[in-house]
């Protein structure tokens, strides 16, 4: 099991896919939340586009992934 901060994982993805278009991978733009109103507006925008919601992470938090 590996843990890496969010910014390190995003740097890896950007390095791998930022310049290389791959049909099955899209690195989604990350936006820092500016407050509750910003969060509500962004959620409404995503839902209007047919999205299910947002994923939120605390800056500097680590993601723990495991592969079965």
N, C-alpha and C positions, 0 to 999 in steps of 0.2 A: 504494500500500500504506500502511495506517495502523496505528500501534501505539498502544494505550491501556492503562493499567493496569487490572487486573481490577475494582477498586472503581469506576472511572469507567464501565466497560461495564455493570456491574450497576446503577449509578445511572440510566443511560439506559434500560435495560430496565424498571426499576421505575417510572420516570417515564412510559414509554410504555404499560405493561401492568399496573402495580400496581393501579390503580383501575378499569381497563377490562377486562372479561372478553372474551376473544377465543377462539373455538372452537378455533383451531389453534395457539395460543401458551400456554405455561405457564412462568412464571418459577419455577424450582426453588429452594427454600430452600438457602442455602449455610451449611455448618457448618464451623467451624474445628476441625481435628483436634487432639485433646488428647494424642495419643501412639499407640504401636503397638497397645495393647489397644483403644483407642477405634476405631482404624481397622479392626481385625479384627471387632469387634462390629458396626460400621456396615456393613461388607461382607457379613457373614452376614445381617444384617437385610434388606439390599437383595436379595440372592440368594434369600432365603426368599420375598420378594414377587414373584419372577420376573425381577428385574433382572439385567443382565449384569455390572455392576461399578460402580466409582466413578471419577470424574475428579478428579485431584489437581493443584493448582497451588501453586507457591511464592508466599506473600504478597508483593505488590509486583511480581510478574513481569508482563511485558508479553506480550500476545497479538498475534501478527502474522498478520493475515488477508489473503488476496488473493482477488479475484474474477476468474474466467476470463471 
